[in-house]
Amino acid sequence: MKIENTKAQMRKGVLEFCILSIIQDQDKYASEILETLKDAKMLVVEGTIYPLLTRLKNAGLLNYRWEESTSGPPRKYYTLTENGKLFLKELNSTWEELRNAVNLVTK
């Protein structure tokens, strides 16, 4: 068993939660989301994030709007819907429970 595979699966398991959390306070475009994830050492590539953003939008958790950019083509800014805010609230609760349980087990 390779440790890198397990680590990648752990990151994938929390990626939706991280993306929704990044967007919760301010609308973001995909490159900003990707940069935030990379800065946090989430090691995500563009080929992973775009389908995930589309899935979250299709699930009714995100909306987007196009905005002109001074440094290139228009950008698609993502924002949480009301359902997305409720979903994120549930994920926050679940994350706290899971984190507490894992901390108890691994101490």
C-alpha positions in Angstrom: 0.0 0.0 0.0 1.4 3.4 -1.0 1.1 6.3 1.5 0.6 8.8 -1.3 -2.6 7.1 -2.5 -4.0 7.2 1.0 -3.0 10.9 1.5 -4.6 11.8 -1.8 -7.9 10.0 -0.8 -7.9 11.9 2.5 -7.6 15.2 0.7 -10.3 14.4 -1.9 -12.6 13.5 1.0 -12.6 17.1 2.3 -12.2 19.0 -0.9 -15.9 20.0 -1.3 -15.9 21.2 2.3 -12.7 23.3 1.7 -14.1 24.8 -1.6 -17.4 25.8 0.0 -15.5 27.2 3.0 -13.2 29.3 0.7 -16.2 30.8 -1.0 -18.4 31.5 2.0 -17.1 34.9 2.9 -16.3 36.3 -0.6 -17.1 35.3 -4.2 -14.1 33.7 -5.8 -13.1 32.6 -9.3 -11.6 29.2 -10.0 -7.9 30.4 -10.0 -8.3 32.0 -6.6 -9.9 28.9 -5.2 -7.1 26.8 -6.6 -4.4 29.1 -5.3 -5.9 29.1 -1.8 -6.0 25.3 -1.9 -2.4 25.1 -3.1 -1.3 27.5 -0.4 -2.9 25.2 2.2 -0.9 22.3 0.7 -4.1 20.6 -0.7 -2.2 19.7 -3.9 -5.1 20.1 -6.3 -4.9 20.5 -10.1 -7.2 22.4 -12.4 -8.5 19.2 -13.9 -9.9 18.3 -10.5 -11.4 21.6 -9.5 -13.5 22.5 -12.6 -15.6 19.4 -12.6 -16.1 19.7 -8.9 -17.3 23.3 -9.2 -19.7 22.2 -11.9 -21.0 19.4 -9.7 -21.5 21.8 -6.8 -23.3 24.2 -9.1 -25.5 21.5 -10.5 -26.4 20.4 -7.0 -27.7 23.9 -6.2 -24.9 24.8 -3.8 -23.1 27.4 -5.9 -24.1 30.1 -8.4 -21.7 32.0 -10.6 -21.6 35.3 -12.5 -19.3 36.5 -15.2 -17.2 39.6 -14.5 -14.8 41.4 -16.9 -11.2 41.2 -16.0 -8.5 43.9 -16.7 -5.9 41.2 -17.1 -7.5 38.8 -19.6 -10.8 37.2 -20.5 -13.9 37.5 -18.3 -13.9 35.5 -15.0 -16.5 33.2 -13.6 -17.0 34.2 -9.9 -18.6 31.6 -7.7 -20.9 32.3 -4.7 -22.8 30.1 -2.2 -26.5 29.7 -2.6 -28.8 29.6 0.4 -28.7 25.8 0.1 -24.9 26.0 -0.1 -24.8 27.9 3.1 -27.0 25.4 4.9 -24.9 22.5 3.4 -21.7 24.1 4.6 -23.1 24.6 8.1 -23.9 20.9 8.2 -20.4 20.0 6.9 -18.9 22.2 9.6 -20.8 20.3 12.3 -19.9 17.0 10.7 -16.2 18.0 10.5 -16.1 19.0 14.2 -17.7 15.6 15.2 -15.3 13.7 12.9 -12.2 15.7 14.1 -13.1 15.1 17.7 -13.6 11.4 17.1 -10.4 11.0 15.2 -8.5 12.9 17.9 -9.9 10.6 20.6 -9.0 7.5 18.6 -5.5 8.6 17.6 -4.3 10.0 21.0 
